[in-house]
């Protein structure tokens, strides 16, 4: 059954939102210094651009021979005949790769010029001298730049500029969208066919590679604390930061638990791997026992980054630390039923382990500690935890980052589920300055969306599903976590933990 037909199995907006639900971040973004490559096919990018202009009540037509769109023209102000100015949009698309494109939106300006005025030369020192030089001597664009641009009878093209506000609106449409979490589904690879290469050259008792410090996390490392983190899904950076937080918590001799958005039916498989030597056969057995990592269509919750995080927890346990894994997600529920089941599983763990430091990774909407403004009846998992555990402190962190890519599932312009590497762009509120370290910033109090602070991750890079179908191959393996290989699948080279 096709995913986009099985609406009951989809949870729209459950994953981390990179665009806020209250406010337009478009004009707050700094002026770009390089072209932004969109992680969508060119035809989809042009389709969304056309829709964007048509929503502004502009008729749009396409050049027959080029990947260009032109809008109808409109007059700037109200002027007498012979002194009128009109503008129109021109859109140029460029295909960079199979799923990569660049869209440039220009605002073209046409100026009405009667023949007698064009031929008149202003006197030296005249106030019209500068205008004359601009119109007659300065060539603002090379001819090839605006070749074959439609003309307006009686008007001449005066200038053209990149319309950055429109391009930012387009970017918001394409990259500031919620991801989908695909609940349920069948395993894609028969159990007998799973083949996993060696997990790594290190010994079974090798210590975890904790990575760079997460600044400002110390106030959260308290016994009995529950920390909810909004996972953007399918990135390297969030699992890496989570591994470091596990290292810091165990260094303080705290009993630690890592809760993952994995169906609770896979709890036994996680426990078995946690107690294993972490070898290739052990990892193979985990993937054999868990259908979650072998689904036909996988979202970012089953990425190689998550497997690396599970391995980090195993290595910490091997070093003698008290650490456990919690699978708390539902295997088929959606909406409030799913939130209730997730909260129930975490509450049960907390009641049995009141002193454990609990790190929970889930989508943005799930971890909010208050309700949502678009559905008064929807109660997120985080809100349920806060209500049910008044004596156990619960802190929720949203994520801040700079523009990058992640592996996620979204609806494309044809309303089909598209699971692939996508661009992800932050809102102005959570945008992180380039070349700044990852850190935790705690607020004075919870915000309107129920977050108590923000975890800054830096530039995001994609982590592919741990198992992939042969139909797709990674486009940029240098910036993605490695994936293990099964017969008939393709995978990037595993990166060392």
N, C-alpha and C positions, 0 to 999 in steps of 0.2 A: 504494500500500500504506500502510495506516495505521501511524503511528509506534509506537503502543503495541502493535501486533501484531508489529513488527519488532524483537524484543528484541536481535537480533544487532547492530543499528545503534546501540544505546544504550550509553552508558558512565555508569552510575550512580555518583555520588559523586566524579566526576573534577573537578568544579568546586569552587570554594572553599566550604568548610563554614563556616556561621555558627554551628554548634553543635558543641561539643567531643564527642569520642568517649569521653572518660573523665572523667565528672563531671557533676553536675546543677547548672546555673547558676540554677535557678529562684528560690531564696530569697535569692540574693545581689544581686538587682536592687534599686535604691533605690525607695522609695515614689513612685509616679507622682503628678504634680500635674495632669495633664490626661488626658482620655480617649484611649485608644489606638485608632485606626481600623485595623482589620485589612484587608489588601488581598486579601480573598477574598469570594465571594458569601455572602450570609447563610445560605442552606441548607447550604453546605459548613461554615461556621463552627459552626452548630448541630449538624451531624452529628458533627463532631470533638468538640464539647463533650459530646454524649451518650455517645460512645465513651469519653471520659475518665472520666466518672462511672461508667459500667458496669464499667470496669476496676477500680474501687474496690468492686465487688460491690454496687452500688446499682441497684435497679430505677428506671427513668426513664420518665415518661409525659409526653405533650404536651398542653397546653391546646388545645381544639378551635378556639377563636376567636382566639387570640393567638399570637405567636411566643414562647411561654414553655415552658420545661421544668421539671418538678418531680421531685425524687427521692423515694424512700421515706424515711420518717422513722426515726430511731434514738434510743435513750435515752442521755442523758449521765449516766454513772455508774449506780449502783444505789441507788435511794431507795425509801422506803415509799410505798404508794399514797396519793395526795393531795398528794405533794410531789415529783412527778416532772417532769423536763425532757426534752423531745424536740427534735431539730433535723432540718432537711431543707434541701436545696439548691433554690434557685429560679434559673433562668437566663432572662434577658431579652435578646432579640436585636433590634437595630435596623438597618435597611438605610439606609446613608448614600448609596450610589451603586450602579451596576450591579455593581461588583466591590469594594465597600467596605462594611464592617459593623462594628458595635460589639457586643460581648458583655459583659454584666454578670452576674456570678455572685454571688448573695447566699446567706448562711447564715441561715436563719430559725430562731428559737428559740421554742418553745411551752412554756408553763408550766402545769402542772396546778393548778387553783384551785377548791376546793369553795365552794359558794355562801355558806356561813356564814363562811368565812375572808374572802371578797371583801367581805362586808358589815361586817365588824368594823373599827372605827376604833381605831387605836392611841392610847394616852394620850400627851399632850404630853411630850416628852423621852424617849419610849420608843426602844429600839434599833431598833424596826420602823418608825420614822417615815420614814426615808430610803427604805426599800423601798416603803412605802405611797405616798409621793409619786412615786416612779419608776413604779410600776405603775398608779396611778390618776390622777395629775395630768399627768405628762409624756407627750406624744404624740410618740414618737421619729420617726415618719414621717407625712407627710401621707396622708390616706386614699387619694388617687388614686395614690400611689406603690405601694401594695400592695393595690390593688383586685382583688377576685376571687381572692385567694390561697386555696387550699384550706384548710379548717379541720380541726382534729383534735377529735373529740368529747370533751368534758370538759376541753379545753385552750384557752388563749387565746394569741394571738400576742403575745409579749413584746417582741421586738426583732428586727432584721435588720441585718446588716452585710455590706459587700462582702468577699468572700473573695479577697484579692489573691494568696495562694499558688496557688489554683486557676486564677486568671486568668493567672498567669505560666506555669503548666504548659500552658495552652491556647496561649499565645503561643509557647512553645517548640515545640509540635506544628506550628504553622502557619508560623512564620518562622525557626526554627533547624533548617533541613533542607538537605540537599545539593541542588545543582542538577544537571541532566542536560546532557551534551554530546552533541548529535545528530551522529553520524558518518555521512557518506555522504548520499544523498538526491539528488533531481533538482532542477534549476534551475526556479524558478517563473515566470520571465518570459522569453519568447523574446528572443534577442539583438537581433533587428531592432526590437523594441518599446521598448528601453531609452531613456529620455529623462531627462537630468540637467540641472537648472538650473545657471547659472553658479556656479562654486565660491566666488567672492567678489569684491568690488570692488578688492581689493588687487592690486598688480603681482606678476608671477611671482617676482621676487626679493625680496619682502617678508620681513623677518625673522620668525622664529616668536615667538609670544607665550608666553613661558616661564612666566608666572604667579608665584604666591607661592613663596618659598623652601621647600625641604624641609629642615628643621633636622636636623642630625646625620648627613647623608648623606656627608660628606667622607671618613670612613675607608674607604668602599666604592669611592671613585673612584680606583682603582689600575689601572695597565696590566696586562692579563692576567687581571683579576678577572672572575668570572662571578657575576652577581647574579640569583637566582631570586626572583620575587615571586608570591605566591599571589593570583591575580586572582579577586575575587568575581563577576566577569562582569556585563556589562550596566550598568555605572555610568559616570558622568562622572568621578568623582574619581580612580580608578586611572589611566586614560589621561592625565589632567591632571598627576598627580604623576610619571608616567613621562616625560612631555614635559619637565618641569622637570629631572629627573635627566639626561636627554639633553643639555639645555642646559648643565648644570653640568659634565658630563664633557667636552663639546667645548670648554668654556671653559678646561679644563686641557690642551688640545691632545692629547687622547687619541684614538686611532682607536676609533670607537664602532660597535656593532652592536645593533640592536633585533630580538629574536627573538619572533615572534608565533605563537599557536596557530592557524595557517592551514595547510592542506594543502601539502606541499612541491611538489606539481604546479603551484602558483600562484606559484612563485618567479620565473619569467620575467615574469609580470604585475606583480609588485611591483617588480622591477628596472626595468622600462620606466617605471612611474609615477615612481619615484625619480629617474630621469634626465629627466623631462618638465618642462614649465613649470607644471604644477599647475592648468591651466585646466579649465573645465567639460568640454570634449571629452576632455581627458586623464583626468579622473575617470570619465567615461562609458566610456572604453575599458578602464579597470581593471575596472569592473563587468561589462563585456562579456566580457573574457577570463577572469574568475574566476567560476566557478559557485558558489564558496563563499558569496559575498555575495548570491546570488540563489536560495538553497535554499527549498523550499516551507515548511519549518519551521526557523526560525533561533533559535539560542540567543544568549547575550550576547557570544559571540566575534566576531560580525559586526555589532557595534553601530556607530552613527555616531561614538561616542567613539573607536573603533579607527581609523576613517577619518581623524578629526582628528589622531590620533597619527601615522599614516603621513604626513599632510601636514606635521606638525611636523618629522619626519625629513627630508622632501624640502626644506623651507626651510633647515634647517641645512646640508644638502649644498650648496644654492645659495649659501650664504654662504662656501663654501670649506672646510667641515669634512669630515673623512674619516668618513663614516657609511654604513652599509649595513643592509639589511633581510634577515631570515632567516625563511623559512617552514619550520617544522620538524614540523608535525603530520602524522598519517596521513590518508589519504583513505578508509579503510574498515576498518582493523584496530581491535581492541578488546582490553581487558585487557593482559596482559603483552606481547602482540605490538605493541600500540600504544605502550606505554612504551619498548620496545626500539627501535622505528622513530624515535620522537621523540629519544631519546638518541643514536642513531646519527647523525642529521642534525646535531645540535648538536656532537657530538664531531668530526665531519668539518670543520665550520666552525672549531672551536677549533684543530684541528691545522694548518689552513691559515692561521689568523690568531692566532698565539700571543700577540700583544701587544694585541689588541683588548679594549676594555672591553665586555663582553657583558651586556645586560639582557634577561632572559627573563621573559615573562608567560605564566602557565599556571595551571590550577586548583590548589587547595590540595593535593590528594593527589599530583598530578604532581610538584610541586616539593619534596616532602619528601626529605630526604637520608638517611632510614632507612626500614626497612620499616614496614608497618602491622600493628596487633595483631589485626585481624579476618581476615587472610588471610596466612598465613606464606609462601605461594608467590608473593605479589604483590610485585614490586620496582618502586618508583616511578622515574620518569625521573631525579629528582634524586639518588637513591641510585646509579643507574647512572653518572651523570656524575661523582659524587664518587669512585667506584671507578676509573673509566677515566682520570680526569685528576688523579692524585695531586699532580702538580707545579703544577697550575693551581688557585688558590684558588676554591672554590665557597661562596657564602653564600646562604642561603635566608631570606626574610622572609615571615612571615605578616602579615595586615593587622588593624589595630585600627580601630574606627569607632564611631559612635553610630547608633542605630536609624534606618533610612531605607527606601528602596525601590530595586529594581534590576530589570532585564529579564532573565528567566531562564526556563528550562524545568524543570518539576517534574511529578511525579505528583500528580494531585488525589485527592480521596477516592474517586473512582470508578475509580481506577487507570488514568486516561487522561493522556497527556502534555499539559500545559497550558503553553504558551509565552506569557507575558504579563508585565505589571508585577506584582511580588510584594513584600511586605514582607520585610525582612531585619533580624534582631535579633542583636546580638553576645552572646557568652558573657561572664560576669563577668570572665574573665581578659583578654579583648581589648577590653573596653568602654572607650571614650574619654570623658573628661570633656567636657561641652559647652563650646563657645567656646574650645577649645584649638587651637593651630596644628598643621598636619600636620608630622610629624617621623619620624625613624628612631630607634628605641631598640635598641641592640645588647646582647645578653646576654653574660654572662661566658663562656658556652659553649653549645653546642647543647642544646636541650631534648629531651624524650623523643620528640617528633614530628619532630625533625631540623631545627628552625628556629634560626637564629643571631640573630634579631632580629625586630623588629615595625615595620611601616610604618603609622603612624596617618594616616587619611584624613579624619576628621571625619564629618559626617552624609552618608550616601550618597544619591544621587539617580539616577534611571534614565536610561539612554541606550538609545534604541530601535534596532532594526535599521536599517541604512542604507537598505534597501528593505523596504517593507511591503506586505502584501496589502490589498486594499480592504475585506476583511471586518472589520478592526479599525482603530480610530482611537485615538490617544493620549488618555488621560483628563486628564492634567495637563501640557500641553506646556511650561508655565513652568519645570518642573524637569527637563526632559529635553533631551538633545542633539537638535539638528535632524536630520532625515533627508531624503535626496534623494527625489525623486518620480519614479515611473514611471507610464505610462498605466494607469489602473484601480487606482491605489494612493492611499492617503492618508498624509500626513506632517506632522510638526510643522515649524514654520519653522526653518530652519537657524540655529544660534547662531554668532556669530563666534568664530573661534579666537583 
